[in-house]
């Protein structure tokens, strides 16, 4: 077996990986060489288009799309970023959810952006919006270049700005820009969905180049273990953070509501949300064939939890 190289890795610094990035935790048998990419989504694009990294944080829907087009990367079930998205769709104060059909709604960047997928799923599941009766206006392109969106997805006019188009009423609403939430009491609506339905969206996971996994059996499990140790250190100290960031506050609230680890890793504790995201991707025309969950993750990580 070839000697394991230092792994060129990109992941945004956050509480659950801080111990790895600052060197307080050292992986067993290999080393992460972290590279800082100021705009993290640029790293997703570079990974799916050019395999520029050995290990990369990646938006979940970008990964689903990349896997559907045969990109040689495989995930480990390390879910670095969670979030609630009821507040991610905004308007100028004159629209409501019931009036979205027949209108145009902006989407920051591409149609496959994971936040947009979750927002559209919320609109469909909780508010009865027919997503195919809305025209989705994109401000950018897709990370996976081969992907082609449905016919009701169009590019923003050259020189346009989504926030301005919302303010002017040209768009009924937009996802992923600053503004007034379209869904009333969005934050509490999100926590209510968590209480009632367990809706706790996953945004980002970790992927590894397939060639490395082939050359180094057990590597995926070792990557999982390293990130899991860092996460556990963070969660154990969550109540001791004296100046908590918004994500720290969110994870505290999730733990209060659920009584469990607010950042579970592994397939088993996250299976409902994995299945739900795949459901949304199928219904929204992002995937045309449903993947088996077990085919999305490295075989030696299928039974791991942390």
C-alpha positions as CSV (number, residue, x, y, z in Angstrom):
1,X,0.0,0.0,0.0
2,X,1.4,3.4,-0.9
3,X,2.6,5.6,1.9
4,X,-0.2,7.9,3.0
5,X,0.6,11.5,2.0
6,X,-0.3,14.6,3.9
7,X,-3.9,15.3,3.0
8,X,-4.6,18.7,1.4
9,X,-7.8,19.7,3.1
10,X,-10.2,22.6,3.0
11,X,-12.9,23.2,5.6
12,X,-14.1,26.5,7.2
13,X,-13.0,27.0,10.8
14,X,-15.9,26.4,13.1
15,X,-16.5,25.1,16.6
16,X,-16.8,21.5,15.7
17,X,-13.5,21.3,13.8
18,X,-11.5,24.0,15.7
19,X,-9.5,21.4,17.6
20,X,-8.2,19.9,14.4
21,X,-7.4,23.2,12.7
22,X,-5.5,24.7,15.7
23,X,-3.6,21.4,16.4
24,X,-5.1,20.5,19.7
25,X,-6.1,17.2,18.1
26,X,-3.9,15.2,15.8
27,X,-5.3,12.5,13.5
28,X,-3.8,9.0,13.9
29,X,-1.7,7.8,10.9
30,X,-2.0,10.9,8.7
31,X,-1.9,14.7,8.7
32,X,-4.4,17.3,7.5
33,X,-2.7,20.1,5.7
34,X,-5.4,22.8,5.9
35,X,-5.8,25.3,3.1
36,X,-7.9,28.4,3.7
37,X,-10.3,29.3,0.9
38,X,-11.9,32.7,1.7
39,X,-15.1,32.0,-0.1
40,X,-15.9,28.4,0.9
41,X,-18.3,27.7,-2.0
42,X,-15.4,28.3,-4.3
43,X,-13.7,25.2,-2.8
44,X,-16.8,23.1,-3.6
45,X,-16.6,24.2,-7.2
46,X,-12.9,23.5,-7.4
47,X,-13.3,20.1,-5.8
48,X,-16.1,18.8,-8.1
49,X,-14.6,20.3,-11.3
50,X,-10.9,19.8,-10.7
51,X,-10.4,17.4,-7.7
52,X,-8.1,20.1,-6.3
53,X,-8.2,18.8,-2.7
54,X,-7.8,15.4,-1.0
55,X,-10.4,16.1,1.6
56,X,-13.1,18.8,1.4
57,X,-16.1,20.2,3.1
58,X,-18.9,20.3,0.6
59,X,-22.6,21.3,0.4
60,X,-24.7,18.2,0.6
61,X,-26.7,18.8,-2.6
62,X,-23.6,19.7,-4.5
63,X,-22.3,16.3,-3.5
64,X,-25.5,14.5,-4.5
65,X,-25.3,16.2,-7.9
66,X,-21.6,15.5,-8.3
67,X,-22.1,11.8,-7.4
68,X,-25.0,11.6,-10.0
69,X,-22.5,12.7,-12.7
70,X,-19.8,10.3,-11.7
71,X,-17.4,12.6,-9.9
72,X,-14.7,10.4,-8.2
73,X,-15.3,11.6,-4.7
74,X,-17.1,9.8,-1.8
75,X,-18.5,11.2,1.4
76,X,-17.9,10.3,5.0
77,X,-20.9,11.0,7.3
78,X,-19.4,14.0,9.0
79,X,-22.1,16.7,8.9
80,X,-20.2,19.9,9.7
81,X,-23.0,22.4,9.2
82,X,-26.7,22.2,10.1
83,X,-29.2,25.0,9.9
84,X,-32.8,26.2,9.9
85,X,-34.0,27.8,6.7
86,X,-37.4,29.2,7.3
87,X,-35.8,32.6,7.5
88,X,-33.7,32.2,4.4
89,X,-36.4,33.4,2.0
90,X,-37.1,37.2,2.1
91,X,-39.5,39.7,0.6
92,X,-40.1,43.5,0.6
93,X,-43.1,43.3,2.8
94,X,-45.8,43.1,0.1
95,X,-45.6,39.3,-0.8
96,X,-46.8,36.3,1.1
97,X,-46.2,32.5,0.7
98,X,-49.6,31.9,-0.9
99,X,-48.8,34.4,-3.6
100,X,-45.6,32.9,-4.9
101,X,-47.2,30.7,-7.6
102,X,-47.1,32.4,-10.9
103,X,-44.3,34.8,-9.7
104,X,-40.5,34.9,-9.9
105,X,-38.4,34.1,-6.9
106,X,-34.7,34.7,-6.8
107,X,-32.1,32.1,-5.7
108,X,-28.6,33.2,-4.7
109,X,-26.1,31.4,-6.9
110,X,-27.4,28.1,-8.3
111,X,-30.5,26.0,-8.2
112,X,-28.7,23.2,-6.5
113,X,-27.5,25.3,-3.6
114,X,-28.4,23.3,-0.5
115,X,-30.1,26.1,1.4
116,X,-32.4,26.7,-1.6
117,X,-33.3,23.1,-1.8
118,X,-34.3,23.1,1.9
119,X,-36.3,26.3,1.5
120,X,-38.2,25.0,-1.5
121,X,-38.9,21.8,0.4
122,X,-40.3,23.8,3.3
123,X,-42.5,25.8,1.0
124,X,-43.8,22.7,-0.6
125,X,-44.2,20.5,2.5
126,X,-45.4,23.1,5.0
127,X,-47.1,25.8,2.9
128,X,-48.4,23.8,-0.1
129,X,-46.5,25.8,-2.8
130,X,-46.4,24.1,-6.2
131,X,-42.7,24.6,-7.0
132,X,-43.2,24.1,-10.7
133,X,-45.6,27.1,-10.8
134,X,-42.8,29.4,-9.6
135,X,-40.1,30.7,-11.9
136,X,-36.7,30.5,-10.0
137,X,-34.3,33.2,-11.0
138,X,-30.6,32.3,-10.4
139,X,-27.8,34.8,-9.7
140,X,-25.1,32.3,-10.6
141,X,-24.3,28.9,-12.2
142,X,-24.0,25.4,-10.8
143,X,-21.0,23.9,-9.2
144,X,-21.5,20.7,-11.2
145,X,-21.1,22.1,-14.8
146,X,-23.0,19.2,-16.4
147,X,-26.2,19.7,-14.5
148,X,-29.1,21.3,-16.3
149,X,-32.0,22.6,-14.2
150,X,-35.8,22.3,-15.0
151,X,-37.4,24.6,-17.5
152,X,-38.9,26.9,-14.8
153,X,-35.4,27.9,-13.7
154,X,-33.8,30.9,-15.5
155,X,-30.8,33.1,-15.1
156,X,-31.0,36.6,-13.7
157,X,-30.7,39.4,-16.3
158,X,-27.1,40.7,-16.8
159,X,-26.3,43.3,-14.3
160,X,-29.2,42.4,-12.0
161,X,-29.1,42.2,-8.2
162,X,-31.5,39.9,-6.4
163,X,-31.9,42.2,-3.3
164,X,-32.7,45.2,-5.5
165,X,-35.1,43.2,-7.6
166,X,-36.9,42.1,-4.4
167,X,-37.0,45.6,-3.1
168,X,-38.4,46.9,-6.4
169,X,-41.1,44.1,-6.5
170,X,-39.6,42.6,-9.7
171,X,-39.2,39.4,-7.7
172,X,-41.8,38.2,-5.2
173,X,-39.1,36.9,-2.9
174,X,-35.5,35.6,-2.9
175,X,-33.5,32.9,-1.2
176,X,-30.1,33.6,0.3
177,X,-30.1,37.4,0.4
178,X,-30.6,39.8,3.2
179,X,-34.1,41.1,3.9
180,X,-37.3,40.6,5.7
181,X,-38.3,36.9,6.2
182,X,-41.2,35.9,4.1
183,X,-42.4,33.2,6.5
184,X,-43.9,34.8,9.6
185,X,-42.0,34.2,12.9
186,X,-39.5,32.2,10.8
187,X,-37.1,31.3,13.7
188,X,-39.9,29.9,15.9
189,X,-41.5,28.2,12.9
190,X,-38.2,26.4,12.3
191,X,-38.0,25.2,15.9
192,X,-41.6,24.1,15.8
193,X,-40.8,22.0,12.8
194,X,-37.9,20.5,14.7
195,X,-40.2,19.7,17.7
196,X,-43.0,18.2,15.6
197,X,-41.3,16.6,12.7
198,X,-37.6,16.4,13.6
199,X,-36.8,18.7,10.8
200,X,-33.1,19.6,11.3
201,X,-31.5,20.2,7.9
202,X,-28.0,19.1,7.0
203,X,-26.1,21.5,4.9
204,X,-22.5,20.4,4.6
205,X,-20.6,17.1,4.8
206,X,-17.0,15.9,4.1
207,X,-15.8,14.2,0.9
208,X,-12.6,12.4,0.0
209,X,-11.0,11.7,-3.4
210,X,-11.8,8.1,-4.5
211,X,-8.2,7.4,-5.6
212,X,-7.0,8.0,-2.0
213,X,-9.7,5.8,-0.6
214,X,-8.7,3.0,-3.0
215,X,-5.1,3.3,-2.2
216,X,-5.6,3.5,1.6
217,X,-8.2,1.1,3.0
218,X,-9.5,2.5,6.3
219,X,-8.7,6.1,5.5
220,X,-12.4,7.1,5.5
221,X,-12.9,5.7,8.9
222,X,-9.8,7.5,10.2
223,X,-11.0,10.8,8.7
224,X,-14.4,10.3,10.4
225,X,-12.7,9.5,13.7
226,X,-10.6,12.7,13.6
227,X,-13.6,15.0,12.9
228,X,-15.7,13.1,15.5
229,X,-13.2,13.7,18.2
230,X,-13.1,17.4,17.4
231,X,-16.9,17.6,17.4
232,X,-17.2,15.9,20.7
233,X,-14.7,18.3,22.3
234,X,-16.8,21.2,21.0
235,X,-20.1,19.8,22.1
236,X,-18.8,19.0,25.6
237,X,-17.7,22.6,26.0
238,X,-20.7,24.2,24.4
239,X,-22.1,25.6,27.6
240,X,-18.7,27.1,28.6
241,X,-18.4,29.4,25.6
242,X,-18.5,32.9,27.1
243,X,-19.1,34.8,23.9
244,X,-21.3,32.4,21.8
245,X,-21.7,32.8,18.1
246,X,-25.1,32.5,16.6
247,X,-24.4,28.8,15.6
248,X,-23.3,28.1,19.2
249,X,-26.7,29.5,20.4
250,X,-28.5,27.5,17.8
251,X,-26.8,24.2,18.8
252,X,-27.6,24.9,22.5
253,X,-31.3,25.4,21.5
254,X,-31.4,22.2,19.5
255,X,-29.9,20.3,22.5
256,X,-32.5,21.9,24.7
257,X,-35.4,20.9,22.4
258,X,-34.2,17.4,21.5
259,X,-32.3,16.4,24.6
260,X,-29.5,14.9,22.4
261,X,-26.2,15.7,20.7
262,X,-26.9,18.7,18.5
263,X,-24.3,17.6,16.0
264,X,-24.6,13.8,15.5
265,X,-22.3,12.2,13.0
266,X,-23.0,9.0,11.2
267,X,-25.7,7.7,8.9
268,X,-28.0,6.1,11.5
269,X,-28.8,9.3,13.6
270,X,-29.1,11.4,10.4
271,X,-31.0,8.9,8.2
272,X,-34.3,10.9,8.2
273,X,-32.7,14.1,7.1
274,X,-30.5,12.3,4.5
275,X,-33.6,10.7,3.0
276,X,-35.5,14.0,3.2
277,X,-32.9,15.9,1.3
278,X,-32.8,13.2,-1.4
279,X,-36.6,13.4,-1.5
280,X,-36.4,17.2,-2.2
281,X,-33.7,16.7,-4.8
282,X,-35.8,14.2,-6.6
283,X,-39.0,16.3,-6.5
284,X,-37.1,19.5,-7.5
285,X,-35.5,18.0,-10.6
286,X,-32.0,17.9,-9.3
287,X,-31.7,14.1,-9.3
288,X,-33.4,11.9,-11.9
289,X,-32.6,8.6,-10.1
290,X,-32.7,8.0,-6.4
291,X,-29.3,6.9,-5.0
292,X,-29.0,4.3,-2.3
293,X,-27.8,6.1,0.9
294,X,-25.2,3.4,1.4
295,X,-23.7,4.2,-2.0
296,X,-23.1,7.8,-1.0
297,X,-20.7,7.0,1.9
298,X,-17.5,5.1,2.2
299,X,-18.1,1.5,3.1
300,X,-15.9,1.6,6.2
301,X,-18.0,4.5,7.6
302,X,-21.5,3.0,7.2
303,X,-21.9,1.8,10.8
304,X,-19.9,4.6,12.5
305,X,-21.7,7.1,14.8
306,X,-20.4,9.9,17.0
